[in-house]
Amino acid sequence: MMFLVIFALVGVATADDWQCTTSVAANGQHGQCAHVDTCPYHYFVSNKCPSYGNDVKCCYNCHLGGCSTSGGGSSGGTSGSGSGGYGNIMEVDTTGASGQTASQDNIWYSGVGASHQLASNDLGRLNNYKSQIFDAANAKNMDAAVIAAIISRESRAGAALAADGTGDNGNGFGLMQVDYRYHTPAGGPYSTEHIKQGTQILIDTINCVKRNHPNWDNNMTLKGGISGYNAGCGNVQTYAGMDGGTTGEDYANDVVARAQWLKGQGF
């Protein structure tokens, strides 16, 4: 019976695809060779599907649906390729991190490049929570890269947290720094439940920005919601000035730039 099952599994894929189909990602899913445009949330690795061209990767989110080796399929119910339902982070304009934020890691320059370096410095820790991030992203229809970027900015992917999971002088909790003053934290500081709660707070803020600025498109309200995650929806008065009053005067611009970089790192 065991030999029959193995034969059946091999029969559904090209023989050379075993490197992908036998691998398991942090989310517990086996890989499936799929065109990059159809892999939900772009959760894939390269060089495991030698039977196909360069556009076919080993995708670990095919259980969400949409995967196809020919491309052009859906993205697991999201709007856009791995962008979630709240705009496309790759299309959002950004000026990146301020000098104040960059100085956390002794980076002497500011801007998008500084944000990329900050995210790169956090990548190893972010990968430790990749499964939880994608579980929350899938549950909330939010771009995993946006969640990861907020985690990078808020807690440096856990490096800035105390032993009890608190930060911000005890006012924030967990990877996403849910504020005790306005919310009752859910789950442990590194848990999927916590990340879902933080993501829902982000979504609520995006929707608040939409109500306040009905003429803004989805990408504008996504950026506004990110800014409001730090300083509140009411602080988002104008598009150009939304980061005034945020920590470092750069919150949304920095998070957007980090998210755009993290998109290329499997988020």
Buried (B, 14 or more C-beta within 10 A) or exposed (E): EEEEEEEEEBEEBBEEBEBBBEBEBBBEBBBBBBBBBBBBBBBBBEEBBEEBEEBBBBBBBBBBEBBBBEEEBBBBEBBBBBBBBBBBBBEBEBBBBBBEBBBBBEBEEBBBBBBBBBBBBBBEBBBEBBBBBBBBBBEBBBBBBBBBBBBBBBBBBBEBBEEEBBBBEEEBBBBBBBBBEEEEBBBEBBBBBBBBBBBBBBBBBBBBBBEBBEEBEBBBBBBBBBBBBBBBBEBBEEBEEBBBBBBBBBBBBBBBBBBBBBBEBBB
